[in-house]
Amino acid sequence: MATMNILVAVCFVYVAFLFFVAFAAERAARQGRSGWLRSPMVYTLSLSIYCTAWTFYGAVGYAARSGMEYLTIYIGPTLVMIGWWWGLRKLVRIGRTQRVTSIADLISSRYGKSNLLAIGVTVLAVIGTTPYIALQLQSVTLSFSVFADAADKSGGMTDMDSTALLVAMGLALFTILFGTRNLDVNERHHGVVIAIAVEAIVKLFALLAVGAFVVWGVVGGVGEMMARIDASDIGHWQMRGDRWASLIFLSAAAFLCLPRMFQVMVVENDDEGHLRTASWAFPAYLMVMSLFVVPIAVTGLDLLPEGSNPDLFVLTLPLAMGKEGLAMLSFIGGFSSATSMVIVAALALSTMVSNHIVMPIWLSVTGGGASVSGDVRNVVITSRRFSIAGVVVLGYLYFRVSGGGTALASIGLVSFAGVAQLLPVLLGGVFWRGATRTGAFVGLSVGFVVWTYSLLLPSFGPDAVLSTQILDQGPFGWSWLRPQAFFGIEGLDPLVHAILWSISLNGLSFVLASMVGFPTPLERLQGAQFVNVYEHSTTPQSWSGNAAQSEDLMIMSQRILGAREAQTLFEREAKRQGVSGYLPDTTPDFLQALERALSGSVGTATAHAMIGQIVGGASVSVEDLLAVADETAQMMEYSSRLEAKSDEQARTARQLRQANEKLQQISVQKDAFLSQVSHELRTPMTSIRAFSEILRDSERLSESEQVKYASIIHDEALRLTRLLDDLLDLSVLENGQVNLNIQSGQLGRLLDHAIASALTGSGAEGFVIHRDSVLEAVRLTTDLDRLSQVFINLISNAQKYCDADVPELAIRVSPRDDRIVIDFVDNGSGISKEDQAVIFEKFARVGAMRAGGAGLGLAICREIMARLGGSVSYLPGQGGAAFRVILPTSQAMAAQ
Amino acid sequence: MGKRVLLIEDEPNIIEAISFILSRDGWAVATHSNGHDAVDVVEEAKPDLLILDVMLPGKSGFEILRHLRENYGPQDLPVMMLTARGQLKDREMAEKAGVNRFMTKPFSNAEMLEAVRELVAS
């Protein structure tokens, strides 16, 4: 038990040391002495959280079981760092310019700030990481048990559980203290980064120490060691190409997608130049870490008793040799591997859980926006703390429930394969502008389902979740859906099978769904910013404060958004930056906000190009221009559609207005007509009544008076009759109820008859009429009575109204094509232009002339001519009054 | 007697009828048959009563009355209007313009005489 006590004490001291280091780093950062914190070496060492307890203990176990295959776990990240560091640089640049807080944030931000997507990524990350945290707790517990076994065989498992609980609590406490220390949750966690950098050194040193002890202390030199390795089975393990390729791919993918890796690599990154150093330093670190794996494994297999857990050789070998101090160091190395992983994983996951699950719920429950920012900040901190505790507790529970029997490596690989499902969406988002949110959703969902079904569920063992029957024959007997042999492809390693299918189906459905759908404007904006991150921000500094740029941006924005909108936006952004006035610094955040505001008015690509031109740095790419053209075309199409629509609406409105005007006009006309009729009826009746009363009441009337008054009564009675006849006639004509009596006759005769009828009254004697009998000798087939009525009207009008001293009327006939034109022109002063417009209206009587008519004559003429298929109109410019009658020739009439 | 009535009316038969009726009763009747210069004619004649048709060539009876009422109140110059249109709207317009009596054609001779006597006596 003494060893155990010492062990616990060492743990406490070690943790206290970590607290101190973290605290010191935080203080240095606060005091501005953080230069050394930002060295590329610290960054490189912080990346070493890739090497967890699984790597520290498990690599040896892996080598002992599967030979050189353990190397794949190192080769993947090495390839990424060396061969693809420029890709990482892009990721880091995006993370910095977009102020990304986690991988879930990056993915959701890229795909149009979709929180649903963020939740999906978060859930996937939690599911993928929880077993891994359990794994770390298990490794710590196991390593404790090794010492316990060595000291006291009766060390019960209850102690182990409480050890795990204690460790979990301690780690949660550390993470909460240093992970949520800053009130500004976007700040980097210098304390945590320094602590894990120190742990990186500790675990490397511990492993090297054990390795050196084994090679030189136990085996007795490099030569001896090589001989032992050659003699062992390890060198002769069959190397399976597909499994190697899959594992290298898997570890590379996990290196990119693991939330904790993203945390240290992107979120905590201070300077993307650090990647340059890390690109060689981190592979070197991995190489050194892997250096003694095989020697330790071979020696452990040789020296330790059969059945010893190879996962613990690193610990048991020094113990077996009686080197308790070295074993203690080794234990600390493993402990630090586990703790650094749990701390960073808890930090990364809690950020995701808090930002994408807890906060949205809290905001929607409390009604969000109304509360002041200070409150929200406290809520964020609290939510982050609870999330950290939650994540660690979840790991602990998984550890308790699973019982921790399975080999460490296999849990690790299942986890890796889970988070690797993020790879297509992540890479697609960063390199492919066509990637859409829908695509991301579909891809992730497919990947997750396939991974769960083909790897996660079977990993619990037969009959744990999936029955043996399903494993062997597929669900419902569908053999093509066997979890470990899709579509009947058998013989693949289950892991290879799962990776192959999950990633390829994931990627395929992601690409297809992206191509089918259309990105939203925000997705396009974000897509452009992510994919073209270098053009948008040549270096982060190039965006920094330039008042002239700011002013230019303001001028442009005012044009697009309107002065008030633009000023509000600029003032708000300035205030957010702590700058007074209207000109904020041109930070990426501000530009992004501005771009978003502008894109509402002019489209994403245009807004982007506009800002790019003013801020400079970014040249407008061909792609941008194409996008601009694209959008412009879309807008033009849209606006032309709108225009057509508004044209149509305008036309409808015009028609409605016209119809309404017509109705009003008709209503007014009707009133006027009734009023006119009333007047025309009452006027003769007035005379009739007055004179009949006079005749009745007066006895002393002379005979001539009696005759005169009686004839007035008679004339007025006739006038009334005529009026009523005209009204009835007009009404019949207007209603189209007229029956035409079509006859054939000669025009000349018709005119003879009309003149005879018209010129009956006084003054007819001096009225000269000029005619041309030759041209009049044309036959007409029409309603001769009606046509005659028109002629009579025109002739009598001329006779009544012609004001010439010697009134004359010329009747000119001229045949034209299929029509006959008959003009009636007198030698009077004619009709004024204003009067010409109204003479065909009912009751229109022109000037002071009163000829006893009711003013319906021309209106009736117009109606008659319309019925006859011709027309009558005033013919201006003839000297006197002139009317033109046009009549279709007999053929046309016959057709009617 | 010898009170003067000015009749402005464009229908010759109606002029004749009213002239006859009023003359027989002892009124001095002057007539005028268009609206153009009606106001001048009224101001020159200074009649004890004006009988005014509504529909006159040149200027409507309403316009003439409105003009006259600018200088002559209903007591200074009683005005009786005649109209053959007989719509409510016309009566309202006439009253607005300041008419003393509004009469619709056709009228009875007795009615006409009585109205004239009444208007001049008051």
Interface residues (C-beta under 8 A of the other chain):
Chain A: S675 S678 H679 E680 L681 R682 T683 P684 M685 T686 S687 I688 R689 A690 F691 E693 I694 D697 S698 I712 D715 E716 G847 A848 R850
Chain B: D10 E11 N13 I14 E16 A17 I18 F20 I21 R24 N34 M55 P57 G58 T83 A84 R85 G86 Q87 T104 K105 P106 F107 S108 N109 A110
